[in-house]
Amino acid sequence: MFSLTVLVSIALLPFTLAQSNDTALQVAAIEAHFTQSQIVPQLLASFEPSALLTANFPGVGDITPGQALTEGQSASQPTVTIAAANSSVNLDGNYTIMMVDADIVGSDLSKGENHHWLLNGVQITSGQVSNTSAAAIVSYAGPGPAAGSGPHRYVIILYSQPDSFQAPADLAEPTGVGLFVLDEYIKDSGLGPLVAATYFTVEDGTATVSVPATSSVISSTLAIASTTSGKVAAATATTSGASPTKSNSAISLASLSPLGVLFAGLAVIIAA
């Protein structure tokens, strides 16, 4: 005989799988955004986030990857939330968060990038980046691209910060916006893996330079998209090694409403 706990678990299964697929789609989307915008490989050699980062600017709200903002809209420090990509990701410990000006698409970043925000020792509390005990090396300074220079890409990145982390001498004390080489900073300080990131663009006036065109990210074309169109049963059959018959049963179960699943469970109990 099935217990109520089992029935509730069955009822929630379609939602759990849907949420998992939604997160996977968002991860695939942000990876695609970073490739399409050429942040990979111009700024980052690779990008495999283990979490989703959302920046919320006062008066604007949560931004989407690549969203165009004005200098005024991005002048104040955003609230940053982090959501693990899956249940195996642990968000304990210390992190470093930064915002880097990756200039316009196609820029030569070999001489470095301007850092507009750099906090060491931040932590994630209730899904939100907390700087209560952080070392503010560069307090948040909003974008200020040169007039006519085109839409600059401002990248907010969260890195894991291990106990062995040691800030480089030139960025160990509070300073302002300045030039650094991101790759060198990561290596010299001993930062851990990149955890999550997003970006937005800011432009002052009309571009007087040629900016290479980039393509849009269309969610339906992403590889993970095929698993997010309500095909919960297919995922269930794959993970459980179910036979075709069980797969068909799963399809019927996934198509039911939570109330319908509960009634189905009661029918099983009565039949038993």
C-alpha positions as CSV (number, residue, x, y, z in Angstrom):
1,M,0.0,0.0,0.0
2,F,1.3,3.4,-0.9
3,S,1.7,6.1,1.7
4,L,0.5,9.7,1.4
5,T,4.2,10.8,1.2
6,V,4.7,8.6,-1.9
7,L,1.5,10.0,-3.5
8,V,2.6,13.6,-2.9
9,S,6.0,12.8,-4.3
10,I,4.4,11.3,-7.4
11,A,2.1,14.4,-7.8
12,L,5.1,16.7,-7.6
13,L,7.3,14.7,-10.0
14,P,6.2,16.5,-13.2
15,F,6.9,19.9,-11.6
16,T,10.3,18.8,-10.3
17,L,11.3,17.6,-13.7
18,A,10.0,20.7,-15.4
19,Q,11.9,22.9,-13.0
20,S,15.1,20.9,-13.6
21,N,14.6,21.2,-17.4
22,D,13.9,24.9,-17.1
23,T,17.2,25.4,-15.2
24,A,19.1,23.4,-17.7
25,L,17.6,25.6,-20.5
26,Q,18.6,28.8,-18.7
27,V,22.2,27.5,-18.3
28,A,22.3,26.5,-22.0
29,A,20.9,30.0,-22.9
30,I,23.5,31.9,-20.9
31,E,26.3,29.8,-22.4
32,A,24.9,30.6,-25.9
33,H,24.7,34.3,-25.0
34,F,28.3,34.5,-24.0
35,T,29.4,32.8,-27.2
36,Q,27.1,34.8,-29.5
37,S,28.3,38.1,-27.9
38,Q,31.9,36.9,-28.3
39,I,32.6,37.3,-24.5
40,V,33.8,33.8,-25.1
41,P,36.6,33.7,-26.2
42,Q,37.5,37.4,-26.2
43,L,37.2,37.8,-22.4
44,L,36.8,34.2,-21.1
45,A,38.6,31.3,-22.7
46,S,35.6,29.0,-21.8
47,F,32.4,29.3,-19.9
48,E,30.7,26.4,-18.1
49,P,28.7,27.9,-15.2
50,S,27.5,25.8,-12.4
51,A,24.9,28.3,-11.3
52,L,22.7,31.1,-12.7
53,L,23.4,34.7,-11.8
54,T,20.7,37.3,-11.9
55,A,21.4,41.0,-11.4
56,N,18.7,43.3,-10.3
57,F,19.2,47.1,-10.7
58,P,17.1,49.6,-8.8
59,G,14.3,50.9,-10.9
60,V,15.0,48.3,-13.6
61,G,14.5,44.9,-12.0
62,D,16.1,41.6,-13.0
63,I,18.0,42.0,-16.3
64,T,18.3,39.5,-19.0
65,P,21.6,38.5,-20.6
66,G,22.8,41.2,-23.0
67,Q,20.1,43.6,-22.0
68,A,20.8,47.2,-23.1
69,L,20.8,49.7,-20.2
70,T,21.6,53.4,-19.9
71,E,24.3,54.7,-17.7
72,G,21.6,56.0,-15.3
73,Q,19.9,52.6,-15.1
74,S,23.2,50.9,-14.2
75,A,24.7,53.5,-12.0
76,S,23.8,51.9,-8.7
77,Q,25.1,48.6,-7.4
78,P,22.8,45.7,-8.3
79,T,21.4,43.0,-6.0
80,V,22.8,39.7,-7.2
81,T,21.1,36.4,-6.7
82,I,22.6,32.9,-7.4
83,A,20.7,29.7,-8.1
84,A,22.5,26.4,-8.4
85,A,22.2,24.7,-11.7
86,N,21.5,21.4,-10.1
87,S,21.3,19.7,-6.7
88,S,25.0,18.7,-6.8
89,V,26.2,22.3,-6.7
90,N,27.2,23.5,-3.2
91,L,27.1,27.3,-2.7
92,D,28.8,27.5,0.6
93,G,32.2,29.2,1.2
94,N,33.7,32.4,0.0
95,Y,33.5,33.9,-3.5
96,T,34.9,36.9,-5.5
97,I,32.5,38.9,-7.5
98,M,33.5,41.5,-10.1
99,M,32.2,43.5,-13.0
100,V,34.5,43.9,-16.0
101,D,34.2,46.2,-19.0
102,A,34.8,43.9,-22.0
103,D,34.4,46.8,-24.4
104,I,32.6,46.3,-27.7
105,V,32.3,43.1,-29.7
106,G,35.5,42.5,-31.6
107,S,37.8,44.5,-29.3
108,D,41.4,43.6,-28.7
109,L,41.5,42.9,-25.0
110,S,45.2,41.8,-24.9
111,K,46.1,44.8,-22.9
112,G,43.5,44.2,-20.2
113,E,40.0,45.3,-19.2
114,N,38.7,47.9,-16.8
115,H,37.4,46.6,-13.5
116,H,34.3,48.4,-12.2
117,W,33.6,46.2,-9.2
118,L,35.7,43.8,-7.2
119,L,34.7,42.3,-3.9
120,N,36.7,39.5,-2.3
121,G,35.2,37.2,0.3
122,V,31.5,37.5,-0.5
123,Q,29.1,34.8,0.6
124,I,25.8,33.5,-0.7
125,T,23.1,33.8,1.9
126,S,19.6,32.6,1.0
127,G,20.5,32.7,-2.6
128,Q,21.8,36.3,-2.5
129,V,25.3,37.5,-2.7
130,S,26.2,39.1,0.6
131,N,29.1,41.5,1.1
132,T,28.7,41.9,4.8
133,S,32.2,40.5,5.5
134,A,33.7,41.1,2.1
135,A,36.8,43.2,1.2
136,A,35.7,45.9,-1.1
137,I,38.7,46.3,-3.4
138,V,36.8,48.3,-6.0
139,S,33.4,49.6,-4.8
140,Y,30.8,49.4,-7.5
141,A,31.3,52.1,-10.2
142,G,28.7,52.3,-12.9
143,P,29.5,52.1,-16.6
144,G,30.9,55.1,-18.4
145,P,31.8,54.2,-21.9
146,A,33.3,56.9,-24.2
147,A,30.8,58.7,-26.4
148,G,30.4,57.1,-29.8
149,S,32.5,54.1,-28.8
150,G,29.6,51.6,-29.2
151,P,27.8,49.3,-26.8
152,H,30.3,48.1,-24.2
153,R,29.7,44.7,-22.6
154,Y,29.7,44.8,-18.8
155,V,30.2,41.3,-17.4
156,I,29.4,40.4,-13.8
157,I,31.2,37.3,-12.8
158,L,31.3,35.2,-9.6
159,Y,34.3,33.0,-8.9
160,S,34.9,30.5,-6.2
161,Q,37.4,31.8,-3.7
162,P,39.4,29.0,-2.0
163,D,41.2,29.4,1.4
164,S,44.5,29.7,-0.5
165,F,43.3,32.8,-2.3
166,Q,45.8,35.7,-2.1
167,A,45.0,39.0,-3.7
168,P,47.7,40.4,-5.9
169,A,49.7,43.3,-4.3
170,D,48.2,45.9,-6.7
171,L,44.6,44.8,-5.9
172,A,44.9,44.0,-2.2
173,E,43.8,47.4,-1.0
174,P,40.8,49.6,-1.9
175,T,41.2,51.4,-5.2
176,G,39.0,52.7,-8.0
177,V,38.2,51.8,-11.6
178,G,41.3,50.7,-13.4
179,L,42.9,48.4,-15.9
180,F,43.9,44.8,-15.1
181,V,44.3,41.6,-17.0
182,L,41.5,39.2,-15.9
183,D,43.4,36.0,-16.7
184,E,46.5,37.2,-14.8
185,Y,44.4,38.2,-11.8
186,I,42.8,34.8,-11.7
187,K,46.2,33.0,-11.9
188,D,48.1,35.3,-9.6
189,S,45.4,35.2,-6.9
190,G,44.6,31.5,-7.1
191,L,40.9,32.1,-7.7
192,G,38.8,29.0,-8.1
193,P,36.4,28.1,-11.0
194,L,33.9,30.5,-12.4
195,V,30.6,29.8,-10.9
196,A,28.2,32.1,-12.7
197,A,28.0,35.2,-14.8
198,T,25.8,37.5,-16.8
199,Y,26.3,40.7,-18.8
200,F,24.5,43.8,-20.1
201,T,25.5,46.6,-22.5
202,V,25.7,50.3,-22.2
203,E,26.3,52.8,-25.0
204,D,26.8,56.6,-24.9
205,G,25.3,58.2,-28.1
206,T,25.6,56.7,-31.5
207,A,28.5,54.5,-32.4
208,T,31.1,56.1,-34.6
209,V,33.0,52.9,-35.0
210,S,32.0,49.7,-36.8
211,V,30.7,47.1,-34.4
212,P,30.5,43.5,-35.7
213,A,27.0,42.1,-35.8
214,T,26.0,39.2,-33.4
215,S,23.2,36.8,-33.8
216,S,20.3,36.5,-31.3
217,V,19.9,33.5,-29.0
218,I,16.7,31.6,-29.7
219,S,15.8,29.2,-26.9
220,S,14.0,26.8,-29.1
221,T,17.2,26.1,-31.1
222,L,19.2,25.1,-28.0
223,A,20.1,21.4,-27.6
224,I,18.4,21.2,-24.2
225,A,15.1,22.7,-25.6
226,S,13.9,19.3,-26.8
227,T,13.6,18.2,-23.3
228,T,11.6,21.1,-22.1
229,S,8.5,20.9,-24.2
230,G,6.4,18.9,-21.7
231,K,8.2,15.6,-22.5
232,V,8.5,14.7,-18.8
233,A,7.8,11.0,-19.5
234,A,10.8,10.7,-21.8
235,A,13.1,11.9,-19.0
236,T,11.4,9.6,-16.5
237,A,11.9,6.6,-18.8
238,T,15.5,7.4,-19.5
239,T,16.5,7.8,-15.9
240,S,14.7,4.8,-14.6
241,G,15.5,2.5,-17.4
242,A,11.8,1.9,-17.9
243,S,10.4,-0.4,-20.6
244,P,8.3,1.0,-23.4
245,T,5.2,-0.1,-21.5
246,K,6.3,1.8,-18.4
247,S,7.2,4.8,-20.6
248,N,3.6,4.9,-21.9
249,S,2.4,4.8,-18.3
250,A,4.7,7.7,-17.4
251,I,3.3,9.7,-20.3
252,S,-0.2,9.3,-18.9
253,L,1.0,10.2,-15.4
254,A,2.8,13.3,-16.6
255,S,-0.2,14.5,-18.5
256,L,-2.4,14.5,-15.4
257,S,-2.9,17.4,-13.1
258,P,-1.7,17.1,-9.5
259,L,-5.2,16.4,-8.3
260,G,-5.6,13.8,-11.0
261,V,-2.4,12.1,-9.9
262,L,-3.6,12.0,-6.3
263,F,-6.9,10.4,-7.4
264,A,-4.9,7.9,-9.5
265,G,-2.9,7.1,-6.4
266,L,-6.0,6.6,-4.4
267,A,-7.3,4.2,-7.1
268,V,-4.1,2.2,-6.8
269,I,-4.6,1.9,-3.0
270,I,-8.2,0.8,-3.4
271,A,-7.2,-1.7,-6.0
272,A,-4.5,-3.1,-3.7
